[in-house]
Amino acid sequence: MVDESSVLVEGPWTHRFVGANGSRFHVVEAGTGPLVLFLHGFPEFWWAWHDVMTRVADAGFRAVAIDLRGYGASDKPPRGYDGYTMAADVTGVIRALGERSAMIVGAGAGGMIGWAAAAFHPKLVSRLVVLGAAHPLRLRAALFADPRGQLAASSTVLRFQVPRYEHVLTRDNAALVGELMTQWTGPTWRQTAEFTEYVDRCREAMQIPQAAFCALEAYRWVARSALRLQGYRFVKLMQHPLITPTLQLHGALDTATLPRTAQGSGRYVIAPYEWRLIPDAGHFLHQEAPDVVTGEILRWLKTS
């Protein structure tokens, strides 16, 4: 049995627990200065940011990486994996950390939550950096308009709709997590010892009781809500253009969210917006090209 303590890795940071939006969140903090909140994707946990966040902290920021609802050492309630609640989790954590606003950096599923948080709570998100994630409405459109492209690329995620699929995800020490990460990663990083070590950590964290169920529930909500009033309302709200300056970074070799899917996201931003394609990188940009990603994040955070 894997315990939550497995994610409490020691390092040049502090582990804390904060209450926000009715749940308890595990946060990892380093540095002082303006708050930068890091949101990991699937199938990761806060460790996704351990390298980048320490560099950002050294550059004069208060860098905080959180375990999203249902992941790592954060609470794993049976519900609350809809776009509204997870966006409110993020803004609740910002307030719980004693700040009025934050700059958000989100990767993959965390990037999707970043888009929603900036759309629903614009006063709380001063800047946004999204890695490997299309705007939710852009992704939705691509699933219908690009069946051989994005729909085919999303076939794995569509399997998550199968009841009790979490048992498939955690079988053989979460072997499927390793397979997915291998599939979504660029070839350069895939051949390194760091990749193997990182995959092992993610596989272990996914075996924490209830973590796999919670991770899949967010994907199930997306599918379920498509035919429900709640989903219709989410789409209507996401149509409001973002007033948050947004930087979008994407791996040219991303096979989970195709570059052509993500590229149209700028149409939903009326604030300053930049798109940058990172060559030779796949879905896990923050791991595959940490130097480039850190440089881009700091450039964007320091742009007045």
Buried (B, 14 or more C-beta within 10 A) or exposed (E): EBEBEBBEBEEEBEBBEBEBBEBBBBBBBBBEEBBBBBBBBBBBBBBBBBBBBBBBBBBBBBBBBBBBBBBBBBBBBEEBBBBBBBBBBBBBBBBBBEBEBBBBBBBBBBBBBBBBBBBBBBEBBBBBBBBBBBBBBBBBBBBEEBEEBBBEBBEBBEBBEEEEBBEBBBEEEBEBBBEBBEBBBBEBBBEEEEBEEBBBBBBBBBBBEBBBBBBBBBBBBBEBBEEEEEBEEBBEBBEEEBBBBBBBBBBEBBBBBBBEBBBBBBEBBEBEBBBEBBEEBBBBBBBBBBEBBBEBBBEBBEEE
